């Protein structure tokens, strides 16, 4: 092999290495993004649960107030 062929082979190896590193970086970034989306889904579900609980408690308190008013009126 001549020096030129050796240099070409080394540059190909370096390019493949760069490509492999870039591909690994993309996969890691995608995994982090999926993890973040999963956390957001959990927070959204908790938010819906908490909103429903608040609505039920407010509606229950209002119904109790009306029941007490009706009871006192009788």
Kinemage of the C-alpha trace (Angstrom):
@kinemage 1
@onewidth
@group {chain A} dominant
@subgroup {mainchain}
@vectorlist {calphas} color= white
{ca unk a 1} P 0.000 0.000 0.000
{ca unk a 2} L 1.128 3.448 -0.727
{ca unk a 3} L 0.945 6.348 1.664
{ca unk a 4} L -1.972 7.798 -0.259
{ca unk a 5} L -3.998 4.588 0.098
{ca unk a 6} L -3.232 4.440 3.819
{ca unk a 7} L -4.355 8.061 4.229
{ca unk a 8} L -7.590 7.316 2.348
{ca unk a 9} L -8.293 4.263 4.530
{ca unk a 10} L -7.663 6.282 7.702
{ca unk a 11} L -10.008 9.054 6.548
{ca unk a 12} L -12.739 6.480 5.799
{ca unk a 13} L -12.342 5.007 9.278
{ca unk a 14} L -12.482 8.479 10.806
{ca unk a 15} L -15.624 9.354 8.840
{ca unk a 16} L -17.319 6.113 9.909
{ca unk a 17} L -16.364 6.870 13.472
{ca unk a 18} L -17.866 10.352 13.201
{ca unk a 19} L -21.000 8.885 11.656
{ca unk a 20} L -21.261 6.292 14.419
{ca unk a 21} L -20.824 8.964 17.094
{ca unk a 22} L -23.465 11.140 15.460
{ca unk a 23} L -25.885 8.212 15.195
{ca unk a 24} L -25.333 7.385 18.877
{ca unk a 25} L -25.917 11.027 19.800
{ca unk a 26} L -29.180 11.033 17.832
{ca unk a 27} L -30.365 7.853 19.551
{ca unk a 28} L -29.498 9.238 23.007
{ca unk a 29} L -31.298 12.489 22.226
{ca unk a 30} L -34.383 10.586 21.077
{ca unk a 31} L -34.371 8.468 24.253
{ca unk a 32} L -34.171 11.596 26.433
{ca unk a 33} L -37.021 13.183 24.479
{ca unk a 34} L -39.217 10.101 24.959
{ca unk a 35} L -38.450 10.102 28.681
{ca unk a 36} L -39.375 13.765 28.923
{ca unk a 37} L -42.640 13.159 27.035
{ca unk a 38} L -43.447 10.300 29.400
{ca unk a 39} L -42.940 12.605 32.390
{ca unk a 40} L -45.195 15.212 30.791
{ca unk a 41} L -47.912 12.613 30.232
{ca unk a 42} L -47.786 11.710 33.908
{ca unk a 43} L -48.053 15.356 34.921
{ca unk a 44} L -50.990 15.870 32.587
{ca unk a 45} L -52.832 12.873 34.069
{ca unk a 46} L -52.175 14.162 37.584
{ca unk a 47} L -53.418 17.611 36.572
{ca unk a 48} L -56.657 16.149 35.192
{ca unk a 49} L -57.144 14.101 38.375
{ca unk a 50} L -56.546 17.131 40.585
{ca unk a 51} L -58.891 19.323 38.522
{ca unk a 52} L -61.628 16.693 38.714
{ca unk a 53} L -61.153 16.337 42.460
{ca unk a 54} L -61.375 20.107 42.899
{ca unk a 55} L -64.524 20.321 40.788
{ca unk a 56} L -66.176 17.497 42.747
{ca unk a 57} L -65.286 19.048 46.090
{ca unk a 58} L -66.609 22.483 45.071
{ca unk a 59} L -69.808 20.981 43.670
{ca unk a 60} L -70.200 18.879 46.825
{ca unk a 61} L -69.750 21.896 49.069
{ca unk a 62} L -72.347 23.838 47.070
{ca unk a 63} L -74.810 20.933 47.229
{ca unk a 64} L -74.245 20.685 50.982
{ca unk a 65} L -74.918 24.418 51.361
{ca unk a 66} L -78.200 24.099 49.461
{ca unk a 67} L -79.166 21.056 51.532
{ca unk a 68} L -78.482 22.971 54.747
{ca unk a 69} L -80.537 25.943 53.507
{ca unk a 70} L -83.416 23.610 52.623
{ca unk a 71} L -83.160 21.865 55.983
{ca unk a 72} L -83.228 25.150 57.897
{ca unk a 73} L -86.143 26.435 55.829
{ca unk a 74} L -88.316 23.463 56.698
